[in-house]
Amino acid sequence: MSTFSALGIRKDYIKSIKEIGISKPSEIQEKTIPILLKESTDFIGLAQTGTGKTAAFGLPVLHHIDAKSDHIQALILSPTRELVQQIKKQLFKFTKYVDDRIFLEAVFGGEKIDRQINNLKRTTHIVIATPGRLIDLIERGDIDISHVTTVILDEADEMLSMGFKQDLNRILKFTTKNDRKTWLFSATMPEEIKRIVKTYMNTNAPRVEVNPNSLVNENIRHQFVKTTIKEKTDLITKFLEKEELKEVLYFVEQKQVRKI
């Protein structure tokens, strides 16, 4: 396996990568990063969630940013606010030791748009967004994407399955120009994705596919317990006490979460 240095990643980024705990590039990173660093090209990356796609596109796009410019130069589109926030957080960590600061902004539904508009008035180099909120900002004239040279579609198949087809088409039309690059990352390649590639991208764009049959969660054990709403909290508490777990992710349906 290669190293991030051999792939062309700068030392200041490697320092932050190591601090995060990433020692070696994953397969999608190893195959993708050299292409996106060296070539001004459209790109298709096919890999499952959890294979390291954020670093695969995030590190190259950071390398291409002109930090001395005040303009938005890259758009990263993702299907949910949680993923948008996660990408911003990851990219921010990558820039910890970079001398010329790169400014990131996340925009998504579920938060007051006025606050996001005010944030965009500051210098912003990369915008990470859900498609619907980005369209809102474009239509209101509150975001300038005329200088965008890289558009990244992350989890493209998920965005389509969630009903963002029309929004994606509109965004890609807004950003259409000769020097714009589109990097598309997806777990699958349904017909709608193929249409986007045919309509907005170079059909001869480099393509990287990580083994679709590999399982990123093969070491995860799944269990379930039947219970009632009344007994649920006590049951979860007993489970946590019994297992003595240091960290737990607890997914709920409502936005309002009460502590256990």
PEHU-V421312 format. One record per residue. RES is the residue in one letter. SS is DSSP state (A for helix, B for strand, O for the rest). OMEGA is omega in radians with two decimals (* if undefined). D_CENTER is the distance of its C-alpha to the mean C-alpha in Angstrom with 2 decimals. Layout:
BEGIN
res=<RES,RES>
ss=<SS,SS>
omega=<OMEGA,OMEGA>
d_center=<D_CENTER,D_CENTER>
END
This chain:
BEGIN
res=<M,S,T,F,S,A,L,G,I,R,K,D,Y,I,K,S,I,K,E,I,G,I,S,K,P,S,E,I,Q,E,K,T,I,P,I,L,L,K,E,S,T,D,F,I,G,L,A,Q,T,G,T,G,K,T,A,A,F,G,L,P,V,L,H,H,I,D,A,K,S,D,H,I,Q,A,L,I,L,S,P,T,R,E,L,V,Q,Q,I,K,K,Q,L,F,K,F,T,K,Y,V,D,D,R,I,F,L,E,A,V,F,G,G,E,K,I,D,R,Q,I,N,N,L,K,R,T,T,H,I,V,I,A,T,P,G,R,L,I,D,L,I,E,R,G,D,I,D,I,S,H,V,T,T,V,I,L,D,E,A,D,E,M,L,S,M,G,F,K,Q,D,L,N,R,I,L,K,F,T,T,K,N,D,R,K,T,W,L,F,S,A,T,M,P,E,E,I,K,R,I,V,K,T,Y,M,N,T,N,A,P,R,V,E,V,N,P,N,S,L,V,N,E,N,I,R,H,Q,F,V,K,T,T,I,K,E,K,T,D,L,I,T,K,F,L,E,K,E,E,L,K,E,V,L,Y,F,V,E,Q,K,Q,V,R,K,I>
ss=<O,O,O,A,A,A,A,O,O,O,A,A,A,A,A,A,A,A,A,A,O,O,O,O,O,O,A,A,A,A,A,A,A,A,A,A,A,A,O,O,O,O,B,B,B,B,O,O,O,O,O,O,A,A,A,A,A,A,A,A,A,A,A,A,O,O,O,O,O,O,O,O,O,B,B,B,B,O,O,O,A,A,A,A,A,A,A,A,A,A,A,A,A,A,O,O,O,O,O,O,O,O,O,B,B,B,B,O,O,O,O,O,A,A,A,A,A,A,A,A,O,O,O,O,O,B,B,B,B,O,A,A,A,A,A,A,A,A,A,A,O,O,O,O,O,O,O,O,O,B,B,B,B,O,O,A,A,A,A,A,A,O,O,O,A,A,A,A,A,A,A,A,A,A,O,O,O,O,O,O,B,B,B,B,B,B,O,O,O,O,A,A,A,A,A,A,A,A,A,A,O,O,O,O,O,B,B,B,B,O,O,O,O,O,O,O,O,O,O,O,O,O,O,O,O,O,O,O,A,A,A,A,A,A,A,A,A,A,A,A,A,A,A,O,O,O,O,O,O,O,O,O,O,O,O,O,O,O,O,O>
omega=<-3.12,3.06,3.11,3.10,3.13,3.13,3.11,-3.14,-3.12,-3.08,-3.11,3.07,3.13,3.12,3.13,3.11,3.14,3.14,3.09,-3.14,3.12,-3.07,-3.11,3.14,3.05,-3.08,-3.12,3.11,-3.11,-3.09,-3.01,-2.99,-3.13,-3.14,-3.06,3.09,-2.96,-3.03,3.00,-2.96,2.89,-3.05,3.08,3.10,-3.11,-3.13,-3.13,3.01,3.12,-3.11,3.10,-3.09,-3.10,3.09,-3.12,3.08,-3.06,-3.14,3.09,-3.10,3.08,3.12,-3.06,-3.09,3.01,-3.05,3.14,3.10,3.12,-2.99,2.97,-3.06,-3.12,3.03,3.03,-3.12,-3.12,-2.96,-3.05,3.12,-3.14,3.13,3.10,-3.14,-3.14,3.14,3.13,-3.13,-3.12,-3.13,3.10,3.11,3.13,-3.04,-3.02,-3.05,3.12,-3.09,3.12,-3.00,3.07,-3.04,-3.12,3.06,3.11,3.09,-3.06,3.11,3.12,3.07,-3.11,-3.08,-3.13,3.12,3.14,3.09,3.12,3.12,-3.12,3.08,3.06,3.07,-3.14,-3.14,-3.12,3.05,3.05,-2.94,2.85,-3.04,-3.09,-3.13,3.11,3.09,3.11,-3.11,3.12,-3.10,3.11,-3.10,-3.06,3.07,-3.14,-3.13,-3.09,-3.12,-3.14,3.11,3.12,3.05,-3.11,3.07,-3.13,-3.07,-3.05,-3.14,3.10,3.11,3.11,-3.13,3.12,3.03,-3.10,-3.09,-3.11,3.13,3.14,3.12,3.14,3.14,-3.13,3.05,3.12,-3.03,-3.09,2.99,-2.96,-3.04,3.12,3.08,3.07,3.08,-3.08,3.10,-3.05,3.08,-3.12,-3.10,3.12,-3.07,-3.13,3.09,3.12,3.11,3.09,3.13,-3.10,-3.05,-2.97,-3.06,3.02,-3.07,3.08,-3.12,3.07,-3.11,3.10,3.12,3.05,-3.07,-3.09,-3.11,3.13,-3.12,3.12,-3.11,-3.04,-3.14,-3.13,3.13,-3.10,3.07,3.06,3.13,3.06,3.14,3.08,3.12,-3.10,-3.06,-2.96,-3.08,3.12,-3.13,3.12,3.13,3.13,3.13,-3.13,3.13,-3.11,-3.05,-3.12,-3.11,-3.14,-3.12,-3.10,2.97,-3.08,-3.09,-3.13,-3.12,-3.07,3.09,3.13,-3.09,3.10,-3.13,3.09,*>
d_center=<24.16,23.25,22.18,19.51,22.52,23.75,20.48,20.97,18.79,20.78,22.69,21.26,17.73,19.38,21.19,18.19,16.62,20.00,20.28,17.14,18.88,17.25,20.38,19.75,17.02,16.05,17.22,14.10,13.76,17.52,17.71,14.84,15.03,18.69,18.23,15.51,17.46,20.80,20.57,19.90,18.87,16.85,15.09,14.42,12.77,13.82,12.98,12.78,10.35,11.26,12.16,10.03,7.58,5.28,8.79,9.89,8.25,7.81,11.52,12.94,11.59,12.97,16.13,16.64,16.61,20.18,20.34,23.85,22.81,22.22,20.26,16.67,15.81,12.19,10.16,6.46,6.94,5.74,8.94,9.73,10.43,9.90,6.22,6.15,8.61,7.29,4.58,7.74,9.99,8.89,9.17,12.28,13.76,13.52,15.61,18.28,20.97,20.33,23.48,22.28,19.85,16.58,15.83,12.53,12.66,10.80,12.62,12.89,15.95,18.17,18.74,21.54,20.64,23.33,21.66,18.47,20.86,22.71,19.71,18.93,22.55,21.80,20.65,16.97,15.42,11.72,10.75,7.52,9.05,10.14,12.47,15.62,15.52,14.74,17.74,19.81,19.33,20.14,23.20,24.43,24.25,22.35,19.64,20.57,18.32,21.34,20.33,16.83,16.99,13.49,11.41,8.18,7.92,5.22,7.62,10.21,13.07,12.02,11.79,15.20,16.65,15.95,17.96,15.73,17.61,19.75,17.16,15.10,18.46,19.49,16.51,16.95,20.66,20.27,18.53,20.84,22.78,24.09,21.98,18.52,16.24,13.82,11.38,10.80,9.15,10.87,12.99,15.98,17.67,19.64,21.97,19.84,17.15,20.13,21.45,18.41,18.73,22.47,22.38,19.81,19.29,21.74,22.82,23.72,20.25,19.62,18.22,17.16,17.47,17.37,20.24,19.46,22.24,20.96,20.06,17.42,19.33,22.81,23.97,23.21,26.36,26.35,29.18,30.14,33.04,34.81,35.80,36.68,35.00,37.90,37.58,33.80,33.37,36.32,35.13,31.69,33.51,35.90,33.18,31.41,34.80,35.83,32.77,32.52,28.77,27.23,23.79,22.98,20.16,21.99,20.37,22.41,22.73,23.64,21.89,25.03,25.10,28.38,28.96,30.80>
END
